[in-house]
């Protein structure tokens, strides 16, 4: 797939990204989104695929069902409006995986996943808001989107409902999307989508936005496991104070110094960010296995036809490290071609792949990726 979005990216980033919604008509060629209903139903029947069905009766009495699903499940919903949601289709549908390249003007490590939504006429998932940026691509059929104001944790939600559906949504805009149209929504914007046709399929490209609490908890949690436990709070310049129970400004200043040496360390922050943002969405898809010896690895290369990073693996780089699935490898001695191969989820023939393993560092990376089930290969 070689496709770019049919709009001004610089204008979008300056005036719309994380600011306000944007409807982009005829944004991409709809022929690139030929994902069949049968294909989605087949994946929704698999244990390893995260799937849900949201059903309602005349936009009331919302119910959430969790997969996997079979034909009996769909038959039981015949009298209701229902929407099938399948997460992370970029991991097992090649056409969806290729969509990621269209959004390469946003850091790849910000991408969460690509979700498919299949709905019958009149169905939707109710008025709601998300905590992340999302591009809603109309793949097939038509969907009507109603857009409301910015919401937050204080916005009233329906009671006794498993779904986070707004009690009321003011409609500020209404747009009907056809195949190839894209609607961008920044975090917090209320929206409500309703299928206008029975073949309505929407592809959602969502970008991860971790909460501040999550960032602080993980960053300092990881650091605490690495810091020398002999390093302690100290106050050699302490003075007699009037109230022995008081937490003084001097004590707080010493604490700021301790925290600051970690919070303001750019090297530590960069390495943590790369590891944190490349953690896999589904760690269970990457069962670790014993690392092969280099002799075994050579046998694999000799019998393989091609290599590729696992579609669900996440990768990024900074000046010092290559990050894959929450781990980091010093990139100083790694083959640049090997790094590009990993970052781009490229497919490499075994003969070409072998040329990139020019030193022990590159070889060890490949062994590590094999043992972590991040590197896949096809045997001849």
N, C-alpha and C positions, 0 to 999 in steps of 0.2 A: 504494500500500500504506500503510495507516495501522494500525500494529500496535505494541504494546508487549509487553515480556516479562512473563509472568505470575509475577512474584516481587518481593520487596522489594529494590529496588536499593540503598538505603542500607545495609541489613543485609549485602548481598553485598559491597559495597565495604569495609565495616568488618571483616567476619569471614572473607571467602573470597578476595577478589582478591589474587593473588600469595601466598596462604597455604595454601589446601587445596582439594581438589576439591569440586564441588557438582553433584549431579544435580537437574535441574529438570524434573519431569514436566509434560506438557501446557503447555510454556512458550510456544509460539506455535501459531497455526492452521496445520496441515499443508497446507491448500489453497493457502497462499502459496508452497509449494515444489514446484509441479508442473512440474518439469524432466524432460523425457522422456529415456529411454536413447538413443533415436535422435538426439536433439539433441546429446548428449554425444559419441556416436560420430562425428557429422559434424564437430564441432569438433576432436576428436582426430585427424582426418585432415588438418588444416590445418597448413601449415608454420609459420605465425606464432603458433600456440598451443603453449604448453609442456605436453606430456603425457608420462606415464610409465605403464608397466604393471609391477607387482610380481607375480611368479609364484613358486609353490612346489609341492612335492610332499609332501603330508601335513605341512605346516608345517616342511619341511626343504628344503635345496638352493634357497635363495632366489636369485632372479635379477631384475635390473633391466633393463627394456627402455625405450628412449627413442623418442618419437614423431617424426614422425606415423605413424599406424597405418591399415592398410586391412583388408578382410575376411580376407585371407590370414593376417595376423598373428594375428587372433583364432582362426582355424581351427587354427593351429599350436599354440595353447595349450589346445586342447580337453581334453587329458588332465590338465591341471594346474589348481590353484586360482589364480585371477588377480584382480587389482584394478586398475582403470583410475583414474588420478589426473590431473585437469586443473586446472592452476593458473589463478588470476586470472579466474575465470568472471564476476566482477563487472564486468569490462571489456567483456563481449560478451553477457551474458544479463541482460536488464533485471530479471527477478525476483530474481536474485542481487544485483544492484547495490542494489536497494531494501532488502535485508537490513541494509545498513550503518546505516540510520537507526534500526534497533532498538537498536543499540549506541552511541547518541550520548551515553551517560553516560561514555564513555571518550574521551579526545581523539582526534579523527579522524586526526591525523597519526601516531598510534601504529599505525594499521591497516596491515598488510602486504598481505594479499590474502584472497580467498575461494576455497577449493579444493573441487572436487567429487570424491568417491570413489565409484566404482561397482564393486560386488563380487558374485560369485556365492556361493552357500551354502558355508561353510567357509573362504572366502578372507579374507585380511587382509594387513597389511604387516609383521607380526611385532612382538614386544615391543620397545619403544623408548621414548625420552624426547626431548622437544623443548626448545629454549632460549627458548621464548616462550609467552605466554598463548594459549590457544585455546578457542573454544566449538565443540563438536562437535554439530551439529544433525542429528537424524535426519530425513531428508527423505522417504524411502520405505522400505518393508520394515522389517526389524529387524536390529539388531546387538548383540552381547554385548560389553561392555567389562569387562576385568579391569584393576584399578588396583593399582599397587604403590607402593613407597617412593620417596623422592627419590633421584635418580641424579646423577652428575657425570662429569667427564672421566676419573675413575679407575674407573668402572664397567666391568667386563669385557664386551667385544663379541665377536661371532662373528668368527673369523679367516677370511681369504681370502673375505670377503663384501663386495660393493660397497655394501651397505646397512648402516647403523649399527644392528644388531639386537643386543639384549642376550643374553648367553650364558644367563642365568637371570633370571627375574623372580618375586619373591615376590608372591603375590596377597593383597592386603589387603581389597579390595572387588570385588564383581562385580555389574554391573547390565545388564539388558536394556532397550534403548531402542526405542521405537516412534515412528512419525511425529509430529513436534511436540515430542518430548522433546529436552532439551539437556543435555550434560555439559560443565561447565567444568573445565579443567585448568590449574593454574599451571605455570610453567617447572620443568623437571627431574623432573616426576612420571612414573614408569614407567607405561606403559599398553599394552594389547594388545586390538585390536578384531577380532572375527570375525563375518562375515555369517551370519545365521541364515536368510536367505531369498535367493532368486535375484534379487529386485528391490531389493536393499539399496543405498541411496544415502545417503551422509552428506555434509553440507556443513560444511566447517571454516572458521571465521572466526578468522584468526590475527593476532596483534598483534606488530609488530616490536620487538625489544629489541636494539639494537646493542651489541656488546662494548665494554668500556672502551677496549681497544686501538684499535678502529675509531673511537671518538669522539675520542680524543686525536690519532690520526694525521690525521683529516680536519680537525679544528678548527685545529690548529697548521699543517697543510699549507696550508689556505686562507689563514690569516693571513700565512704567510711570503711568499706571492705578492703580498700587498698592502702589506707593511711597507716603509718607506723603508730601502734597503740602507745608507744612510749612518749609521743608528743602530747603534752598536757597544757591545760590552762595554767598560767603562772602570773604572779604579781610581785616580782622582786622589789619594785619601787613603791610598795604599799605604804600609806601613811595612816596614822591614827585618825579615826573618824569619830565625830560626835555621837552618831547613832550606829551601834554595831549591827543593827538589823537592816540598814539601808543598802539598797543596790545603787551604787554611786555612778556618776557619769564616767569616772575613770575606769570602773569595771566594765561598763558598756563599751567604752573605747577599746579596751583590750579584746573584748569579744569581737568587735568589728574588725580588728586587725586579724584575728584568727580566721574568721569567715571570709574576709576579703582576699586573703592569699589563695583561696580556692575559687571564690565567686568571680574574681577578676583575673583569673589565669586563662588567657586566651587559648593556650595549647590544650589545657584540660577541657575547656568548654567545647572546643572544636572536635576533639576526639569523642567526647561524650555525645555531642549532637549527632555525629555521624553514626555512632553505634545505636543510639536510642531511636533515631528516625528510620533506621534500616531493619529494625526488629520485624520479623515476619508476622503477617496478620494471623496466620494459622501455623504456629510452631509444630503442631502435631503432624504436619505434612513433611517434616524434615527429621525423621528418626535418625539418630546418630548411630553409626556403625564403626567397627574397628578400622583404623586407618590402614590402607594398603601400603606395603613396602614399595620402594621405587621399582624394584624388579617386577612386582605385580602390576604396578602402574604402567610400565613399559609394555607388558603383555596386553593390557587394556587398550592402550593406544594402537598397538599393532593389529588388534582384532576389531577395533571400532571404525565406523565410517565417518562419524561426525560427533561433535560435542556442542552443548549449549547449556547456559545457566538455566536452572529450574525456573519456569515461568512465574512461580510465586516468590522467588528470592528477590530481595531488595539490595541494591548496591549504590554506593556513592563514594566520593573521594574528597579529601582536602589536600593541603600541601604536603602532608606527611604520611597519610594513611589511605588505604583502600578499605572500605567498609562493606561487608556482606552479612546480611542477616544478624545484625547486632554485634558483630565482632570486627576487629580491626587488624590489618596487616601493614607493616611498614612498607611503603611503596618505593623506597629509594633504589632497590636492586631488582624490582619487578620489571618484566618486559612491558614496555608501553603498549605493544600490540595485545598482550594478554590482558592488561587493564582495560583497554578499549573493548575487547571481547566481552569481558564481564559486565562492564557498565551498560553496554548496548544490547545485552541478551542476544548477541549474534550467534549464528550457526557457523561453525568452523569445521572444515574437513580435517580428518585426523592427521594427514600429512602436514597441513599448515599449522595445526595446533601444536604439533611436536616441535616445530621450529621456534616457538615462543618459549620453550622450556630450556632456556640457555644457561641457567644457573640454579644453584641449590634453592635459592629463595623462591624462584618461580615454580620450581618443582614441588616445594613444600606447600605452597599455596594450593596447587592443584590437588595434592594429596588431602589437604585439609578440607577442601570443598567437596571432594568425593566422599570423604568420611562423614560429612555433615549433610549428605544427600542434596547439596546445592548444585552440583555439576552432574548433568545427565549426558549419556552417550548412547548411540545406537551401534549395535554389533552387526558385523557383516554376516 
